[in-house]
Amino acid sequence: MDGELTHKLGTALFAVTLLVAPGPGALDAARQDSRAAERARMVDEQIAARGIRDTGVLAALREIPRHLFVPPDMVARAYIDSPLPIGYDQTISQPYIVALMTELARPSAGDRALEIGTGSGYQAAVLSRLVSHVYTIDIVEPLAREAGGRLKELGYANVTVRAGDGYAGWPDAAPFDIVLVTAAPTEVPPPLLAQLKPGGRLVVPVGPVGVVQELQLIEKDASGRTSTKRVAPVRFVPFRRAR
């Protein structure tokens, strides 16, 4: 799912992915891959240099092998400052956007997170290093299957993936400390707000297709009231619904 920030934040595209199960030693092997230096440069030059300060977010982005979440013909471009196509008219988000949305969500070790829009699974993998469990939904069933297999092979055991319409959220796993949405609804789906815990954070681009949208951080207080911070102008693909 693609989107872009319209000021100095650059082009941003989004996709997301699903399911999960452990693969012993696979993640350790990925950490030792030959592209670690590229990841370090990506974090230093594209992310930290642009103001991302959360040490956990930066560490996760240094760890996660982004090149394993793109098609084989995109591997050489995996760490550039750009979204990339992943098939089915979807994309993997620009690294900076993944970092920004993750930092806005303020993840902590005990949190449970819901992601709407799994794509290749990269954002779910990043979140998985920072929270206790990630639930992720994608409406594109083939992407869900592919992402589930990828996450299982890489050993991300605290991610659960589902193919389906994310508008309704995931009622049987709610409530969530974090809800992160990677496509733009014209308004925030009420079920996602309802499934957000008191003290929770929802990060979502909001607005119609074809115009500048707003990346918003919505927080819910102890009494259930919400407040909204408008973070940046963006462009995202529309939030898709099942027909």
Steps between C-alpha positions, in 0.01 A plus 500: 500500500663821402508844652729796521589778737473830322767717666861395557392159617518364147309229321336236717325183399339241713425136512464246776506125573378211709525188717791358685679215674854438617798394288788415736814691422362659184486852640852470643623399158320795342667735747838381379426546132727694268261796476538612862715793389226614261247486782727703725539767231124502443437564869773760538436697180127459432349461845709627792619797293135597443409511866397150609639462853334194655791262565280191479365603160849571370628166631211310339565662164869412526406139576213414263627371161291727277645338186320177594164683486530611136481301174828350373534763227474777761764370745772735373270797572367380837679763708448807284282791615194391306199272505526194276242285319423160651234380256119517495529879445637536853830628640732475795515837673789740487727423799452846650121463502525164677722664759279807541176307545666257740647780712165682510339184639745502796531120522604332824577141590163415652288648221265316267483656152252479214620580149256557213677431171770234527653510151836324500510479879784746555311741728365206701854366538625836626215528751559143615840593641341772717170359631372176650279402204398634159167420336501597133231492230526534123213503254718350223489129576807397292710761680378364831604148407840611372566720800396226738749262347774762503447593863489134602824425317674796664384402848262785594302299751301786655309603186158367402371567149149501360371562149186714496337841524684707759218752548350287777835457672557176693226486767596162645856622573406851618570730674834625369761741632595592142303511176700583187329550162691513170230613255284812510135481606292812444427489872634286782307170516299503827579133575872582512441779752277271704770233512765745623577469872487801732851639472532354151633659181357478147714612203309547176502706178156659451344662195351443156693356209673741264554782747745564781411289801606533864707258699334506841590379846184431701529432874234372739507612864396305809138617466479390136522848347721541195731780389653538156839635396552581133852389422570551130336536158517170312364313200386141541301251300138469613394273783350199321183326613366156416215508249 
